[in-house]
Amino acid sequence: MRRVPVVLVFTFALASRAQQIDWTKVQEEGLRHLQALVQIDSSNANEARVVEYVKKVLDGEGIPSTVVSKDPARANLIARIKGNGSKKPLLIMGHSDTVKVDPAKWINFGPFSGTLSGGYIYGRGVIDDKSDLFAAMMTTILLKRTGIKLDRDVIFVSEAGEEGSSGFGIGYLVSDHWPEIEAETCLAEAGGVTRRGGKPAFAMIETTEKVPRGARLVATGVSGHGSRPMRTNAIVHLSSAVEKIAMWDPPMRLNDTTRTYFEKLAQISAPEDAQRFRDLLDPAKSAAVREYFAVNEPTFYSMLHTSISPNIIQGGYQSNVIPSEATATLDIRALPDEEMPAFFELMTSVINDPAVQVVPGGRAERPVPPPSSITSDAYHAIEQAFEHVYNVPVLPLMQTGATDMAQVRAKGAQCYGIGPMVDEEDGPKGFGVHSDQERMLEEAAFKHLRLFWEAVTAIAASH
Ligand SMILES: [Zn+2]
């Protein structure tokens, strides 16, 4: 008998399994679940309501699940589809909480309407992160229904508190329930596909993220009568320090992910943009490119170094009193390998003013794991899934924000963010994540489900 290459056998096996799935029906079913999940108000709490819904759906499919919580209102759910155990588990996650809403700002559709209109689904959390929650849940259901043979267990987790209170969610799961969710690889939010001019342009797999760090600038001076201005005024010193730190161009440093990201972006960009990405590495031209990014492309600029944004300023209490103290609260987003004590020293030397101290701390911090590999089998499997579902180039991404993957990566898992497709212009128009009219393309929901299924089966199915 002629030998068929292993890769082909694998592809055929998956294809025949996939044929068992009636995707038109599954998409309709998934859309109903996504809308229902959006209709549950879980803004910064009440994740138990989401868990109740998910548990009921899984119960109906005969999939056992456990609910674990530090606070019953902020419940997490864990379900497991068993494999043959020859490989370590795959964890798929979606967070069940959303950020808060200002209902008055949701002019066209209520924040929890889940309305489908003009090809978009509207509602708080439809992208962040009920998109991943519904896709992970549907994938779990499809694994059960098809009975596809798995080399590894697939663990589905609905986690609470991602938006600023991860102690109820991933923090608690990792500290108190790690054996139940322990995995070699995990898939979660972030990354995704950028749609440009109505077409998918490129996909991004999130392999690492910047690390939120807190610090304050504290300026002190001599208090006195406002009629006699003093050069020692704490507000004057603070203002000068804030400007210096905000205009400072901290040392640039690339890692495997960001280097590959800019290289690949150069390959698919217009000539002028492509040249800029290449000039980043040219010592003679890099500074000018960074200044261009600082003004025009803040995301790119942030990806190049540890960044500092002064976001709260406080000082003074009466118009005729010179205050003796003024403070600025900074949002620092560190590169994964940043040595913070040395960075704070560098900041102090940039400010160069004995009246102003850099005071580290003041915010809850996530662990600082190394980036996940961009050469692992799992990464390549996800890359192929994106290429197949969207037919686009795939880039590794270092996200400037933070996610629950930080805690899971810190336990040694390789985590990849594989979000849905988003219109490039949607964010600037006010339809993006955390905005007052968060929405997702219906087509993006369908494609996301396919992507999830293909990535999960490529990583976990027996072949
Ligand atoms: Zn999120």
Residues whose N, C-alpha, C, O or C-beta is under 5 A from the ligand:
A	BS01	ZN	D128 D129 E189
